[in-house]
Amino acid sequence: MTRIPVDGQYCYVCSLDQEDDIRFLAGRICFCCGIQYDDFEVDLELVCIERQYWIDGGYLWFRSSKRPEKWNPIEQLNQLPEKYR
């Protein structure tokens, strides 16, 4: 099991940039994929499983009102650092 720190900069599941959203930092729930970070560290294998579940489900937004008009899930996922894939 590989543990990685949750830094609040972006979501490890969907790669949504969370840096400017104080609500993410306070509650650690991603508006895009809906993952909730309950700790200051997260298991990388579980993140990969959650990511695949989100992809297989059609990249649905947890808070659809936050979805940008010209959002592209593939472009967003491509921003995820290789070490977290």
CNS distance restraints for C-alpha pairs under 8 A (distance, minus, plus):
assign (resid   1 and name CA) (resid  43 and name CA) 6.49 0.50 0.50
assign (resid   1 and name CA) (resid  44 and name CA) 7.33 0.50 0.50
assign (resid   1 and name CA) (resid  45 and name CA) 6.94 0.50 0.50
assign (resid   2 and name CA) (resid  43 and name CA) 5.63 0.50 0.50
assign (resid   2 and name CA) (resid  44 and name CA) 5.53 0.50 0.50
assign (resid   2 and name CA) (resid  45 and name CA) 7.05 0.50 0.50
assign (resid   3 and name CA) (resid  41 and name CA) 6.01 0.50 0.50
assign (resid   3 and name CA) (resid  42 and name CA) 5.41 0.50 0.50
assign (resid   3 and name CA) (resid  43 and name CA) 4.60 0.50 0.50
assign (resid   3 and name CA) (resid  44 and name CA) 6.01 0.50 0.50
assign (resid   4 and name CA) (resid  41 and name CA) 5.27 0.50 0.50
assign (resid   4 and name CA) (resid  42 and name CA) 5.42 0.50 0.50
assign (resid   4 and name CA) (resid  43 and name CA) 6.40 0.50 0.50
assign (resid   4 and name CA) (resid  44 and name CA) 6.56 0.50 0.50
assign (resid   5 and name CA) (resid  40 and name CA) 5.77 0.50 0.50
assign (resid   5 and name CA) (resid  41 and name CA) 4.21 0.50 0.50
assign (resid   5 and name CA) (resid  42 and name CA) 6.39 0.50 0.50
assign (resid   6 and name CA) (resid  37 and name CA) 7.73 0.50 0.50
assign (resid   6 and name CA) (resid  39 and name CA) 7.67 0.50 0.50
assign (resid   6 and name CA) (resid  40 and name CA) 5.14 0.50 0.50
assign (resid   6 and name CA) (resid  41 and name CA) 5.26 0.50 0.50
assign (resid   6 and name CA) (resid  42 and name CA) 6.66 0.50 0.50
assign (resid   7 and name CA) (resid  40 and name CA) 7.68 0.50 0.50
assign (resid   8 and name CA) (resid  18 and name CA) 6.37 0.50 0.50
assign (resid   8 and name CA) (resid  19 and name CA) 6.38 0.50 0.50
assign (resid   8 and name CA) (resid  24 and name CA) 7.29 0.50 0.50
assign (resid   8 and name CA) (resid  25 and name CA) 5.69 0.50 0.50
assign (resid   8 and name CA) (resid  28 and name CA) 7.51 0.50 0.50
assign (resid   9 and name CA) (resid  17 and name CA) 6.23 0.50 0.50
assign (resid   9 and name CA) (resid  18 and name CA) 5.25 0.50 0.50
assign (resid   9 and name CA) (resid  19 and name CA) 4.50 0.50 0.50
assign (resid  10 and name CA) (resid  15 and name CA) 5.57 0.50 0.50
assign (resid  10 and name CA) (resid  16 and name CA) 5.40 0.50 0.50
assign (resid  10 and name CA) (resid  17 and name CA) 4.33 0.50 0.50
assign (resid  10 and name CA) (resid  18 and name CA) 4.71 0.50 0.50
assign (resid  10 and name CA) (resid  19 and name CA) 6.44 0.50 0.50
assign (resid  11 and name CA) (resid  15 and name CA) 4.67 0.50 0.50
assign (resid  11 and name CA) (resid  16 and name CA) 5.35 0.50 0.50
assign (resid  11 and name CA) (resid  17 and name CA) 6.69 0.50 0.50
assign (resid  11 and name CA) (resid  18 and name CA) 6.77 0.50 0.50
assign (resid  11 and name CA) (resid  30 and name CA) 6.67 0.50 0.50
assign (resid  12 and name CA) (resid  47 and name CA) 6.66 0.50 0.50
assign (resid  12 and name CA) (resid  80 and name CA) 7.30 0.50 0.50
assign (resid  12 and name CA) (resid  84 and name CA) 6.77 0.50 0.50
assign (resid  13 and name CA) (resid  33 and name CA) 7.28 0.50 0.50
assign (resid  13 and name CA) (resid  35 and name CA) 7.42 0.50 0.50
assign (resid  13 and name CA) (resid  47 and name CA) 5.61 0.50 0.50
assign (resid  13 and name CA) (resid  48 and name CA) 6.83 0.50 0.50
assign (resid  13 and name CA) (resid  50 and name CA) 6.51 0.50 0.50
assign (resid  13 and name CA) (resid  51 and name CA) 4.81 0.50 0.50
assign (resid  14 and name CA) (resid  32 and name CA) 7.23 0.50 0.50
assign (resid  14 and name CA) (resid  33 and name CA) 6.25 0.50 0.50
assign (resid  14 and name CA) (resid  51 and name CA) 6.40 0.50 0.50
assign (resid  14 and name CA) (resid  73 and name CA) 7.98 0.50 0.50
assign (resid  14 and name CA) (resid  76 and name CA) 7.14 0.50 0.50
assign (resid  14 and name CA) (resid  77 and name CA) 5.89 0.50 0.50
assign (resid  14 and name CA) (resid  80 and name CA) 7.84 0.50 0.50
assign (resid  15 and name CA) (resid  76 and name CA) 5.96 0.50 0.50
assign (resid  15 and name CA) (resid  77 and name CA) 5.52 0.50 0.50
assign (resid  15 and name CA) (resid  79 and name CA) 6.50 0.50 0.50
assign (resid  15 and name CA) (resid  80 and name CA) 5.32 0.50 0.50
assign (resid  16 and name CA) (resid  30 and name CA) 7.81 0.50 0.50
assign (resid  16 and name CA) (resid  32 and name CA) 6.84 0.50 0.50
assign (resid  16 and name CA) (resid  76 and name CA) 6.53 0.50 0.50
assign (resid  16 and name CA) (resid  77 and name CA) 8.00 0.50 0.50
assign (resid  18 and name CA) (resid  24 and name CA) 6.43 0.50 0.50
assign (resid  18 and name CA) (resid  25 and name CA) 7.74 0.50 0.50
assign (resid  18 and name CA) (resid  30 and name CA) 7.82 0.50 0.50
assign (resid  21 and name CA) (resid  25 and name CA) 6.88 0.50 0.50
assign (resid  22 and name CA) (resid  26 and name CA) 6.13 0.50 0.50
assign (resid  23 and name CA) (resid  27 and name CA) 5.99 0.50 0.50
assign (resid  23 and name CA) (resid  28 and name CA) 7.31 0.50 0.50
assign (resid  23 and name CA) (resid  29 and name CA) 7.99 0.50 0.50
assign (resid  24 and name CA) (resid  28 and name CA) 4.51 0.50 0.50
assign (resid  24 and name CA) (resid  29 and name CA) 5.51 0.50 0.50
assign (resid  24 and name CA) (resid  30 and name CA) 6.23 0.50 0.50
assign (resid  24 and name CA) (resid  31 and name CA) 7.79 0.50 0.50
assign (resid  27 and name CA) (resid  36 and name CA) 7.84 0.50 0.50
assign (resid  28 and name CA) (resid  36 and name CA) 5.70 0.50 0.50
assign (resid  28 and name CA) (resid  37 and name CA) 5.31 0.50 0.50
assign (resid  28 and name CA) (resid  38 and name CA) 7.43 0.50 0.50
assign (resid  29 and name CA) (resid  34 and name CA) 5.93 0.50 0.50
assign (resid  29 and name CA) (resid  35 and name CA) 5.63 0.50 0.50
assign (resid  29 and name CA) (resid  36 and name CA) 4.35 0.50 0.50
assign (resid  29 and name CA) (resid  37 and name CA) 6.43 0.50 0.50
assign (resid  30 and name CA) (resid  34 and name CA) 4.80 0.50 0.50
assign (resid  30 and name CA) (resid  35 and name CA) 5.50 0.50 0.50
assign (resid  30 and name CA) (resid  36 and name CA) 6.61 0.50 0.50
assign (resid  30 and name CA) (resid  62 and name CA) 7.55 0.50 0.50
assign (resid  31 and name CA) (resid  61 and name CA) 6.73 0.50 0.50
assign (resid  31 and name CA) (resid  62 and name CA) 5.34 0.50 0.50
assign (resid  31 and name CA) (resid  63 and name CA) 5.06 0.50 0.50
assign (resid  31 and name CA) (resid  64 and name CA) 7.86 0.50 0.50
assign (resid  31 and name CA) (resid  66 and name CA) 6.83 0.50 0.50
assign (resid  32 and name CA) (resid  60 and name CA) 7.38 0.50 0.50
assign (resid  32 and name CA) (resid  61 and name CA) 4.53 0.50 0.50
assign (resid  32 and name CA) (resid  62 and name CA) 5.27 0.50 0.50
assign (resid  32 and name CA) (resid  63 and name CA) 6.36 0.50 0.50
assign (resid  32 and name CA) (resid  64 and name CA) 7.63 0.50 0.50
assign (resid  32 and name CA) (resid  66 and name CA) 7.67 0.50 0.50
assign (resid  32 and name CA) (resid  67 and name CA) 7.22 0.50 0.50
assign (resid  33 and name CA) (resid  54 and name CA) 6.50 0.50 0.50
assign (resid  33 and name CA) (resid  59 and name CA) 7.27 0.50 0.50
assign (resid  33 and name CA) (resid  60 and name CA) 6.72 0.50 0.50
assign (resid  33 and name CA) (resid  61 and name CA) 5.51 0.50 0.50
assign (resid  33 and name CA) (resid  62 and name CA) 5.45 0.50 0.50
assign (resid  34 and name CA) (resid  61 and name CA) 7.22 0.50 0.50
assign (resid  34 and name CA) (resid  62 and name CA) 4.81 0.50 0.50
assign (resid  34 and name CA) (resid  63 and name CA) 7.72 0.50 0.50
assign (resid  35 and name CA) (resid  50 and name CA) 7.85 0.50 0.50
assign (resid  37 and name CA) (resid  42 and name CA) 7.26 0.50 0.50
assign (resid  42 and name CA) (resid  46 and name CA) 7.86 0.50 0.50
assign (resid  42 and name CA) (resid  47 and name CA) 7.48 0.50 0.50
assign (resid  43 and name CA) (resid  47 and name CA) 6.38 0.50 0.50
assign (resid  44 and name CA) (resid  48 and name CA) 6.33 0.50 0.50
assign (resid  44 and name CA) (resid  84 and name CA) 6.95 0.50 0.50
assign (resid  45 and name CA) (resid  49 and name CA) 6.39 0.50 0.50
assign (resid  46 and name CA) (resid  50 and name CA) 6.12 0.50 0.50
assign (resid  47 and name CA) (resid  51 and name CA) 6.05 0.50 0.50
assign (resid  48 and name CA) (resid  52 and name CA) 6.27 0.50 0.50
assign (resid  48 and name CA) (resid  85 and name CA) 6.69 0.50 0.50
assign (resid  49 and name CA) (resid  53 and name CA) 6.25 0.50 0.50
assign (resid  50 and name CA) (resid  54 and name CA) 6.17 0.50 0.50
assign (resid  51 and name CA) (resid  55 and name CA) 6.18 0.50 0.50
assign (resid  52 and name CA) (resid  56 and name CA) 5.94 0.50 0.50
assign (resid  53 and name CA) (resid  57 and name CA) 6.05 0.50 0.50
assign (resid  54 and name CA) (resid  58 and name CA) 6.64 0.50 0.50
assign (resid  54 and name CA) (resid  59 and name CA) 5.46 0.50 0.50
assign (resid  54 and name CA) (resid  60 and name CA) 6.99 0.50 0.50
assign (resid  55 and name CA) (resid  59 and name CA) 5.03 0.50 0.50
assign (resid  59 and name CA) (resid  73 and name CA) 6.85 0.50 0.50
assign (resid  60 and name CA) (resid  64 and name CA) 7.90 0.50 0.50
assign (resid  61 and name CA) (resid  67 and name CA) 6.90 0.50 0.50
assign (resid  63 and name CA) (resid  67 and name CA) 7.25 0.50 0.50
assign (resid  67 and name CA) (resid  71 and name CA) 6.92 0.50 0.50
assign (resid  72 and name CA) (resid  76 and name CA) 6.32 0.50 0.50
assign (resid  73 and name CA) (resid  77 and name CA) 6.09 0.50 0.50
assign (resid  74 and name CA) (resid  78 and name CA) 6.12 0.50 0.50
assign (resid  75 and name CA) (resid  79 and name CA) 6.75 0.50 0.50
assign (resid  76 and name CA) (resid  80 and name CA) 7.42 0.50 0.50
assign (resid  80 and name CA) (resid  84 and name CA) 6.82 0.50 0.50
assign (resid  80 and name CA) (resid  85 and name CA) 7.12 0.50 0.50
assign (resid  81 and name CA) (resid  85 and name CA) 7.00 0.50 0.50
